[in-house]
Amino acid sequence: MDTLIRGARRVVPMLGALAVSAVLLAFVPPHSLGSPWLLALLGALALFWTAWQPPTTVRDDYLPALAVVLAALGLALVARLSPALAQKQEIWLLVSLALAIAAGPIFTTFRRFAAIKYLWVVGSLVLFGLLLAFGQEVNGARLWIKIGPVQYEPVELIKLFIVFFLAAYLAETADVIAAARPWSVRANLKYLGPLFIGWVASMAILVVQRDLGMAALLLSTFAALLYVATRRIDIVIAGVGIFALTAFWAMHHFPYVQTRVAVWRNPFSDPLGAGYQSSQAYYALAAGGIFGTGFGLGHPTFIPDVATDYIYAAFSEEFGLLGAFVLIAFFAVLVRRMLAVGRDQPDLYAKLLATGLAATLGFQVVIIIGGVIGAFPLTGITLPFLSYGGSSLVANFLMIALIWAMSARVCAPTRSRSSSSP
């Protein structure tokens, strides 16, 4: 009986998430999505994902529920902006849920990932090599590999691989690195040498892909993990300084980066050319006001590539400043719960792994929203779960599946009536 009660409680957050998702998708224009059977299958997979876990454990079942609500909101927004892309997004959502379910048993043994820490580096280098050899350049940035009809962005996996490596390496060397004096060159080089892979990966993405956003995301995650593990603020400052110098160099050598920075500084200097996308996004943000124009009543399609780069502007126009704050708060709750999983872990490796995953998601949200509102130059990264993009959707669902598995704890044994009676 206790097992049945626990099983019922597990699916309550997901049932709530599916109810909210149904309400969101009910406002989507007719025929913007695929077959209703596909939506039903997605709901069944999401419910099975939560229900399928060892009966002797308890997890933070709000993590997958929050991810499903965000994905449903993203699907509704993409359907409103581009029905053709929305139908592709449905397929990617199906793939994401299937992979999250399939990876579940592997993720329950996540501590084994630490034993193959250098394999994650090798995997990242292989993906970089494939990107160099077969990558396609779009709008000045080399981001995608296309195999037949499938187009994938390898850096979405690389960001996870880097976290796996950093968490494992820092778990072994954190004490030594923390104890090393800043001016002790030999001690720092001995143990910090492999960590330069993190910087090198960021710089390689900046140089090869001309993508400031993903480079900044990797470096931010790297700096957060390094500080959490060692409290060495001097290393963090040095890393940020190196990145700033490299970004300054790229700005003067890559026309694509120069254009991004120029548009950020003054998009209205060329409102019908390079600054058209940004200026239209600012008009959308202003048109939304405090309460928004209402779903389907704005004009976000005036923004080029709105379903990918500027979906936050589309959302803000139709849901207003209040809606934008609610969305940010929703992401904040998700990141907070991810950090709580790390806080409750008994060992340093698991703490760092959960912290790194939370930092990756959190910094990605900050970087893309900051780019849309003009706080930073716009980057090519996606808003997690909301923007159109199959590779991003798959990587983020795998991230949630992993940290959900990490949240598992053994249920406290319940005493039977006979044993508790005097």
ABEGO torsion letter per residue (X at the ends): XAAAAAAAAAAAAAAAAAAAAAAAAAABBBGABBBAAAAAAAAAAAAAAAABBBAABBBBAAAAAAAAAAAAAAAAAAAAABAAAAAAAAAAAAAAAAAAAAAAAAAAAAAAAAAAAAAAAAAAAAAAAAAAAABBBBGGBBABBBBEABBBBAAAAAAAAAAAAAAAAAAAAAAAAAABBAABAAAAAAAAAAAAAAAAAAAAAAAAAGBAAAAAAAAAAAAAAAAAAAGBAAAAAAAAAAAAAAAAAAAAABAAAAAAAAAAABAAABAABAAAAAAAAAAAAAAAEAAEAEBGABBAAABBGAAAAAAAAAAAAAAEAAAAAAAAAAAAAAAAAAAAAAAABABAAAAAAAAAAAAAAAAAAAAAAAAAAGABBBBABBBBGABBEAAAAAAAAAAAAAAAAAABBBBBBBBBAAAABX
